[in-house]
Amino acid sequence: MENSLASIITLCAFALPAAVFIAHLKRFEALSVVHSLVMAFICLAIGLLFAGAMITLTKIESQTAMAACIMLGSMGATLVRVVQLRRAS
């Protein structure tokens, strides 16, 4: 169960930013949706980098804790991007 929980958390690290970015769209055009998905993928990559740094610094061994670090980094990147989008409009 712990292995599947870590996978679900990591999947949510992509799905939640994608949902947030798609929800903030003014027009639902194909290009806008694809752009939102690419931004969500970039947030996932930032989450992976954050988790790698945290794992190296704190020597985390639990897969669920590693997935939580990915989720935390991804949500942080999403928050920064949403703030930038709101300031621009």
N, C-alpha and C positions, 0 to 999 in steps of 0.2 A: 504494500500500500504506500509506503514511503517513497518508493521509486516513481510511482505514477503521480503522486502528489507533487513531486518536484517537477515533473514534466508538465503538469497542468499549470502550475505557477509560472513556469517559463513561457508557456503558450500564452498565458494571460498578459505577460510582459509585452507581447506584441499586440494582442487583441484589444486590450483596453486603450492604449494610445491611438490605435486605428479608429476605434469607436469615438474617442474624444475628437480627433481631427475631422472625421466625417460628420460628426454632429455640429461642428462649427462652420461647415460649408454653407455658403449663401446660395450657391447653385450646384446642383448635382449633375455635373457633366462628367464624362468618362475621364478626361484629363485631370480634373480636380480630385476625383476619387483615387486615381492612380498616384497623384502627388501626395495625398494623405497617407496612402499605404507605404509609399517610399519614406515619408517622414516617420511613420511608425517603425519601419525597419531600422532607420537610423537611430531612433530612440532605443530600440532593442540592442543595437550594437554598442551604444553608449552604456547601457545597462550591463552588458557583458564585460566591457572594459572596467566599469566600476566594481563589478563582482570580482574580476581578476585581481584588482588592486586590494580589495578587502580580504580576499582569500590569502593573498601573499602576506599581508600585514598582520592578520589575526589568526592565521592557520586554522581556518574553519574546516571541519571534516564532514559535517552533516550535509547531505544533498539538499535537504529542504532549506537549510540556512543559506546555502549557495544560491538556490533559486530565489529565495527572498531577497538576497542582495541584488540579483539581476532585476527583480521587480522594482526594488527601491531605486536603483539607478535609472531604469527606464521611466518610472513615474517622475523622477526629478527632471529628466530631460524633457519629458512631455510638459511639465509645468513651466519650464523656462520657455519652451516654444509657444505655448498658449499665451503667456504674458507678452512675448514679442508680437504675436499676431494681434492681440488686443491693443497694444500701444500703436501699432501701425494703422489701425482703423479708426 
